[in-house]
């Protein structure tokens, strides 16, 4: 399933990605530091969302309380929470 997350407190405006059986693919950031964000997208491709969350959660960018990697961890957590809610409703 494709997800789009509006970021908060960072240079990028949003993150889109696919999540199937907890596996992340097609991560794309809108805005931000293009080279660094391409690198993050390639590094997380095909990885389990829970592993990515554990690795990236809490990373800060300079004086900011968050970062683009941290925002990806938040987006993935939201997507996993939505997936769990959908499973409970069925």
C-alpha positions in Angstrom: 0.0 0.0 0.0 1.2 3.5 -0.8 1.5 6.1 2.0 2.2 9.8 2.0 3.3 11.6 5.2 3.4 15.3 5.6 6.7 16.1 7.4 7.0 18.5 10.3 10.1 20.6 11.4 12.4 19.6 8.5 13.3 20.9 5.1 11.5 18.2 3.2 7.7 18.7 2.8 6.5 15.1 2.6 7.6 11.5 2.3 5.9 8.8 0.2 6.6 5.1 0.3 5.1 1.7 -0.2 4.6 -0.8 2.6 3.7 -4.4 2.0 4.0 -7.1 4.8 6.1 -4.5 6.8 8.7 -4.2 3.9 9.5 -0.7 2.8 10.0 0.3 -0.9 9.9 3.3 -3.2 10.8 5.9 -0.5 10.6 9.4 -2.0 11.1 12.7 -0.2 9.6 15.9 -1.6 12.1 18.7 -1.0 15.1 18.6 1.4 18.7 17.7 0.8 18.3 15.7 -2.4 21.5 13.6 -2.3 21.2 12.7 1.4 17.6 11.7 1.0 18.3 9.6 -2.1 20.9 7.8 0.0 18.4 7.2 2.8 15.8 5.9 0.4 18.3 3.4 -1.1 19.5 2.2 2.3 16.0 1.4 3.5 14.8 -0.2 0.3 13.5 -3.7 1.0 14.0 -3.5 4.8 11.5 -4.2 7.5 9.8 -1.1 8.7 10.4 -2.0 12.4 14.1 -2.2 11.8 14.2 1.1 10.1 12.2 2.7 12.9 14.7 1.4 15.5 17.6 2.8 13.5 16.3 6.2 12.5 14.0 7.2 15.4 15.3 10.2 17.4 18.0 11.4 15.0 18.2 15.2 15.1 19.3 17.7 12.5 21.4 20.4 14.0 19.4 22.4 16.5 16.1 20.9 15.3 14.3 18.3 17.5 13.8 16.0 14.4 15.4 15.2 11.1 14.4 13.7 7.7 15.4 10.2 8.9 13.4 10.7 12.1 10.4 11.8 10.1 10.7 8.6 8.0 10.6 6.6 11.3 7.5 8.5 12.4 5.8 8.0 9.0 6.5 4.3 9.1 5.2 4.0 12.7 2.0 5.8 11.6 1.7 3.4 8.6 2.2 0.3 10.8 -0.4 1.6 13.3 -2.9 2.1 10.4 -2.1 -1.4 9.2 -2.8 -2.8 12.7 -6.1 -0.9 13.0 -7.2 -2.2 9.6 -6.4 -5.8 10.7 -8.4 -5.4 13.9 -11.5 -4.1 12.0 -11.7 -7.1 9.7 
